[in-house]
Amino acid sequence: GELAAGLTHELTQPLTAILSQSQAGIRLARAQEAPGDIVEVLEANARGAKRAGDILARLRDYIANRTPEPGPTALNSLVSDVADLAKADLARRSVSLTLALAETGPQALVDRVSIEQVVHNLLVNAIDAVEAL
């Protein structure tokens, strides 16, 4: 428990810096009308840093024996975020992904980190299965 608490503390600080720098980069890139690809990469960095921070917060809660609080979550956004995180893996493995999301973005009261992990695991399993064909 002490080791995990120390690790979460030590990892949170660089993640916060990555998030802050990515957000600053997004603002600069937009102000200077940089190519959209640059903004997308910086936004992906920011999303990844936020997700990693959420995972570390979840680990801290687990160590402290606190139950995660479910909150209102836009499911289309959650699925899109997981798909964005998997883009590099999809490209590396030559697998394409097409999302067919509901037009009226459904909402659910869930623990976002847990559901993201479930969707991520399903996606990785699907990638593995398609790659094996």
Residue pairs with C-beta under 8 A, 6 or more apart in sequence:
1 63
4 59
4 63
5 60
5 63
8 56
8 59
8 60
8 63
11 52
11 56
12 53
12 56
15 49
15 52
15 53
15 56
16 49
16 53
18 45
18 49
19 46
19 49
19 50
19 53
22 42
22 43
22 45
22 46
22 49
23 42
23 46
25 42
25 45
26 39
26 42
26 43
26 46
28 34
29 38
29 39
29 42
30 39
44 84
44 85
44 87
47 81
47 84
47 85
48 85
51 81
51 85
51 113
51 116
54 112
54 113
55 113
58 68
58 113
58 114
61 67
61 68
68 111
68 113
68 114
69 111
70 109
70 110
70 111
71 109
71 110
71 111
71 112
72 107
72 108
72 109
73 107
73 108
73 109
73 110
73 112
73 115
74 105
74 106
74 107
75 102
75 105
75 106
75 107
75 108
76 101
76 102
76 105
76 106
77 105
78 112
78 115
78 116
78 119
79 99
79 101
79 119
80 99
80 101
81 116
82 116
82 119
82 120
82 123
83 97
83 99
83 123
85 120
86 97
86 120
86 123
86 124
86 127
89 124
89 127
90 96
90 97
90 127
93 127
93 131
94 131
95 127
95 130
95 131
97 123
108 115
